[in-house]
Amino acid sequence: MSETPAPMWRIKLSDQIAEDLSHRIARERLTPGERLPNARALMQRKGRAKGTIREALKSLEVQGLVTTPSGPNGGPEIRPISVKAAQQLRRFLHFQELDFAQVYALRQGLEVALGASVVGRLGAGDFAHPEANIAA
């Protein structure tokens, strides 16, 4: 007897768009207060219906990445990382079975990314407080 292949699940278009936008936020290092294009512009760029774009933006809003103020001059606005997002990450990691090597690899990747993100942004004054803590 031959085995029945597992069903292939198709990712919803709105989820694909939300993922694409979240990658854009990270890639372009958008900061809180900066805006993504409004729904109409996203509809034109992505060639998708208003409902699909709204669903994608709502997904990003639920994840805490953007807020979507109403009004004609609006567009999804990048939010600061919230406590809610940190709690979701903690909850996710709580249910994972991670060994020391995986935790170390994750930490190493995060530290390198953090270091790369501050290169050229920090001045001498930014190092004074940590150096004072080390000396204490």
VENQUI-V347026 format. One line per field, one symbol per residue. ss: DSSP state (2 for helix, 1 for strand, 0 for the rest). phi: phi as a letter, one per 40 degrees, with the letter a starting at -180 (. if undefined). psi: psi as a letter, one per 20 degrees, with the letter a starting at -180 (. if undefined). A space follows every 10 residues. Layout:
# VENQUI-V347026
ss: ???
phi: ???
psi: ???
This chain:
# VENQUI-V347026
ss: 0000000000 0022222222 2222222000 0000100022 2222220002 2222222222 2200011000 0000001100 0022222222 2222000002 2222222222 2222222200 0002222222 222220
phi: .ccccccccc ccdccccccc ccccdcccfc bdgcbcdcdc ccdcccgbcd cccccccccc cccgcbbbcc hcccidbcbc dccdcccccc cccccccbcd cccccccccc ccccdccbdg bcbdcccccc cccccc
psi: pqqpqqqppp pqghhggggg hhhggggjlp rphqqrqrgg hhgggikrqg hgghgghhgh ghijhrqnqr rhjaqpppqq prhgghhggg gghhjqnprg hggggggggg hgggghiipi hqahhhiggh hhhgh.
